[in-house]
Amino acid sequence: MKTIQIIRNVAVALAATIAVAACSDDLGKENPAAQQPGTITLTKTDVADTRLAVTDEMTGDGEKLSVKWKTGDKIVIGNVSKSNPGNTGGSGPYSIIKTTDEGKTATFDISSAWLDHNQETYTVFTGGVYDVGYTINNLTQIGNNNTNHLTALVMAGDYTEPETDVWQAVAMKHTMSVLKFVIVLPADATDVPNKVVVTGSSTNGSFAAKFKLSDYLTGGKTVNNTTDEISLNLTLNALPADRTLTVYVPVMQINPITSSLSIELKKDATPLYTFSKPMTDTNIRFAPGKIYTNTLVFDGPSTARIAKTFDNNVVIKNYRFANGSGTSSDPFLITSPEELLYLATQDFAASNGKHYSLTTDIHITADRWRAIGTFQGIFHGNGCVISGKMVNTGTGNFGFFQSVSGSVENLNITAEVISGSTNVGAIAGTASGTITNCKNWGTVTGKSTVGGIVGTGSSTLTQCINYGDVKGTSTESGTIGGIIGYGSNGTFTGCINYGSVTSSGTKISSGFVGGIAGKGEVSDETKNVVFLGCKNYGALKGWSHVGGIVGEFGSLSNGSRATIHDCHNYATSMVATTTSVGNEYLGKLTGANYGVIYSCCTSVNVPGVTYMYGHTNPLTGTGSPGNTLTTCGTSH
């Protein structure tokens, strides 16, 4: 029996970018291996079906697109006539016998195939029927962030038939690209889009609408099957709670995109949101076997802005702001990466009381982000987006700002934030000022005292939202929160967390994980700490002191100065990993409570979580562990 072994490329590392086709990574690498003689024969069927399983998953080393063989997959074999290179032929389908290496490698039965030993090279394709034409346009994605429709991706691999029955493995290569769009809709969005349209301007059509295997074999593409417009149908029951859509659009680029690339979300024939990017470099190609990830944030139904890149080559040009005087009516305008770098290098006191207005989205690709120092002014983000990656190679206090003692408003972060030190947040490492209406979508990773918005501080945070995962990597210390890691003597109003919050610690000191704050306490007995109208939807995990709103809350000496009011926990997963029974301190609202909590609730049952407060100080009289699950009423 003749068998052939196919190796499916697995694992694609994704790089988040705001610039279309600016950054990508291979979908997989060739990994040929010797084939062992097969012993199992499956009955051949004529079902034109290939069921390659495609999943978008999170692993320890970042986001991966994993593609594996499954039972029922089929292949076809094509060839080009040596005497007449314009003629092509093919046979199949051939059925899978077995998979190995966790689905990365598959063996197919080709015993029924008649192959000419004088034919030097054949090409193997994924799929069930030879040369019927694979439709790329108007595929359907069912559900948000779903990749099942990517089974339409066609792979090909060349092999030479040996004179013996010992066959060598075939390393499959991709013929198509994937455009991944993470689309953040306005908070007040209500219309549910059902179509995504990607348009590239080209003289003869930018993309293939239908892919024929004979085209691939002869090295050409059928011009009649090219198009400038690729559509993807969406089937969504409702908008996600965080208003973030993730869609995957497979494409096969045929001709250069000469002027612009646009993406449009529609509801039936009605346009809802449009983004357009001029293509100044007509040599840009979406390479086969690569995925391009683009984050688009819409504040309204208008065309999204184009980000300016902050890379390693950015230098200060004029050592001044080109526009503005720093007053409230005439703020300094930050219109470029160069002016943003200038702000970061100013003397700390220079910003005191001055107004700064960001007028452009910034995409950070620099190896190291120089966080803006102790900012004492008023920073107007104007809904602009900071994307890319912010990496800290120094010590503590890291985010877009190192520290804020002034105010920051209306700033959006989609960049990944990475630091190996303490006091880490997307907006600021530490803050004692005010932060209003700021949002983060990027993953925030730090050693300890990490928050989705702010790492630590006695700040006033109002209407801030975190969508990104928040991770503490230290095994010795924790204090990790969806909004702020450690909040003392501050006020936190109307803040919402959707991201998962995790501490990697293995000691009691490495606990303190909360949906809003890891710790919220009074460190100055003349001041207060208040959490008002905050909500958590994110999953929580820490060693101990894990709470839906705050991990550890209050004051041992004056609990009346610490208040949680009208806050709600909707998390369905909360875990304390300690092995010390009785010291889990795991609660639906707080892990440990030494303050005043009222008019709060949780509307879901959390498996394994019994108490509203995991631990309480009996001296305060503010509540005790209990089994009652409060149901949220209409007033909540």
Rosetta blueprint (number, residue, H / E / L):
1 M L
2 K L
3 T E
4 I E
5 Q E
6 I E
7 I E
8 R L
9 N L
10 V L
11 A L
12 V L
13 A E
14 L L
15 A L
16 A E
17 T E
18 I L
19 A L
20 V L
21 A L
22 A L
23 C L
24 S L
25 D E
26 D E
27 L L
28 G L
29 K L
30 E L
31 N L
32 P L
33 A L
34 A E
35 Q L
36 Q L
37 P L
38 G L
39 T L
40 I L
41 T L
42 L L
43 T L
44 K L
45 T L
46 D L
47 V L
48 A L
49 D L
50 T L
51 R L
52 L L
53 A E
54 V E
55 T E
56 D E
57 E E
58 M E
59 T E
60 G L
61 D L
62 G E
63 E E
64 K E
65 L E
66 S E
67 V E
68 K E
69 W L
70 K L
71 T L
72 G L
73 D L
74 K E
75 I E
76 V E
77 I E
78 G E
79 N E
80 V E
81 S L
82 K L
83 S L
84 N L
85 P L
86 G L
87 N L
88 T E
89 G E
90 G E
91 S E
92 G E
93 P E
94 Y E
95 S E
96 I E
97 I E
98 K E
99 T E
100 T E
101 D H
102 E H
103 G H
104 K L
105 T E
106 A E
107 T E
108 F E
109 D E
110 I L
111 S L
112 S L
113 A L
114 W L
115 L L
116 D L
117 H L
118 N L
119 Q L
120 E L
121 T L
122 Y E
123 T E
124 V E
125 F E
126 T E
127 G L
128 G L
129 V L
130 Y L
131 D L
132 V L
133 G L
134 Y E
135 T E
136 I L
137 N L
138 N L
139 L E
140 T E
141 Q E
142 I E
143 G L
144 N L
145 N L
146 N L
147 T L
148 N H
149 H H
150 L H
151 T H
152 A H
153 L L
154 V L
155 M E
156 A E
157 G E
158 D E
159 Y E
160 T L
161 E L
162 P L
163 E L
164 T L
165 D L
166 V L
167 W L
168 Q E
169 A L
170 V E
171 A E
172 M L
173 K E
174 H E
175 T L
176 M L
177 S E
178 V E
179 L E
180 K E
181 F E
182 V E
183 I E
184 V E
185 L L
186 P L
187 A L
188 D L
189 A L
190 T L
191 D L
192 V L
193 P L
194 N L
195 K E
196 V E
197 V E
198 V E
199 T E
200 G E
201 S L
202 S L
203 T L
204 N L
205 G L
206 S L
207 F E
208 A E
209 A L
210 K E
211 F E
212 K L
213 L H
214 S H
215 D H
216 Y H
217 L H
218 T L
219 G L
220 G L
221 K L
222 T L
223 V H
224 N H
225 N H
226 T E
227 T E
228 D L
229 E E
230 I E
231 S E
232 L E
233 N E
234 L E
235 T E
236 L L
237 N L
238 A L
239 L L
240 P L
241 A L
242 D L
243 R L
244 T E
245 L E
246 T E
247 V E
248 Y E
249 V E
250 P E
251 V E
252 M L
253 Q E
254 I L
255 N L
256 P L
257 I L
258 T L
259 S L
260 S E
261 L E
262 S E
263 I E
264 E E
265 L E
266 K E
267 K E
268 D L
269 A L
270 T E
271 P E
272 L E
273 Y E
274 T E
275 F E
276 S E
277 K E
278 P E
279 M L
280 T L
281 D L
282 T L
283 N L
284 I L
285 R L
286 F L
287 A L
288 P L
289 G L
290 K E
291 I E
292 Y E
293 T E
294 N E
295 T E
296 L E
297 V E
298 F L
299 D L
300 G L
301 P L
302 S L
303 T L
304 A L
305 R L
306 I L
307 A L
308 K E
309 T E
310 F E
311 D L
312 N L
313 N L
314 V L
315 V L
316 I L
317 K L
318 N L
319 Y L
320 R L
321 F L
322 A L
323 N L
324 G L
325 S L
326 G L
327 T L
328 S L
329 S L
330 D L
331 P L
332 F E
333 L E
334 I E
335 T L
336 S L
337 P H
338 E H
339 E H
340 L H
341 L H
342 Y H
343 L H
344 A H
345 T L
346 Q L
347 D L
348 F H
349 A H
350 A H
351 S H
352 N L
353 G L
354 K L
355 H E
356 Y E
357 S E
358 L E
359 T L
360 T L
361 D L
362 I E
363 H E
364 I E
365 T L
366 A L
367 D L
368 R L
369 W L
370 R L
371 A L
372 I E
373 G E
374 T E
375 F E
376 Q L
377 G L
378 I E
379 F E
380 H E
381 G L
382 N L
383 G L
384 C L
385 V E
386 I E
387 S E
388 G E
389 K E
390 M E
391 V E
392 N E
393 T L
394 G L
395 T L
396 G L
397 N L
398 F E
399 G L
400 F L
401 F E
402 Q E
403 S E
404 V E
405 S L
406 G L
407 S E
408 V E
409 E E
410 N L
411 L L
412 N E
413 I E
414 T L
415 A L
416 E E
417 V E
418 I E
419 S E
420 G L
421 S L
422 T E
423 N E
424 V E
425 G E
426 A L
427 I L
428 A E
429 G E
430 T E
431 A E
432 S L
433 G L
434 T E
435 I E
436 T E
437 N L
438 C L
439 K E
440 N E
441 W L
442 G L
443 T L
444 V E
445 T E
446 G E
447 K L
448 S E
449 T E
450 V E
451 G E
452 G L
453 I L
454 V E
455 G E
456 T E
457 G E
458 S L
459 S L
460 T E
461 L E
462 T E
463 Q L
464 C L
465 I E
466 N E
467 Y L
468 G L
469 D L
470 V E
471 K E
472 G E
473 T L
474 S L
475 T L
476 E L
477 S L
478 G L
479 T L
480 I E
481 G E
482 G L
483 I L
484 I E
485 G E
486 Y E
487 G E
488 S E
489 N L
490 G L
491 T E
492 F E
493 T E
494 G L
495 C L
496 I E
497 N E
498 Y L
499 G L
500 S L
501 V E
502 T E
503 S E
504 S L
505 G L
506 T L
507 K L
508 I H
509 S H
510 S H
511 G L
512 F L
513 V E
514 G E
515 G L
516 I L
517 A E
518 G E
519 K E
520 G E
521 E E
522 V L
523 S L
524 D L
525 E L
526 T L
527 K L
528 N L
529 V E
530 V E
531 F E
532 L E
533 G L
534 C L
535 K E
536 N E
537 Y L
538 G L
539 A L
540 L E
541 K E
542 G E
543 W L
544 S L
545 H L
546 V E
547 G E
548 G L
549 I L
550 V E
551 G E
552 E E
553 F E
554 G E
555 S L
556 L L
557 S L
558 N L
559 G H
560 S H
561 R H
562 A E
563 T E
564 I E
565 H E
566 D L
567 C L
568 H E
569 N E
570 Y L
571 A L
572 T L
573 S L
574 M E
575 V E
576 A E
577 T L
578 T L
579 T L
580 S L
581 V L
582 G L
583 N L
584 E L
585 Y L
586 L E
587 G E
588 K E
589 L E
590 T E
591 G E
592 A E
593 N E
594 Y E
595 G L
596 V E
597 I E
598 Y E
599 S L
600 C L
601 C E
602 T E
603 S L
604 V L
605 N L
606 V L
607 P L
608 G L
609 V L
610 T L
611 Y E
612 M E
613 Y E
614 G L
615 H L
616 T E
617 N L
618 P L
619 L L
620 T L
621 G L
622 T L
623 G L
624 S L
625 P L
626 G L
627 N L
628 T L
629 L L
630 T L
631 T L
632 C L
633 G L
634 T L
635 S L
636 H L
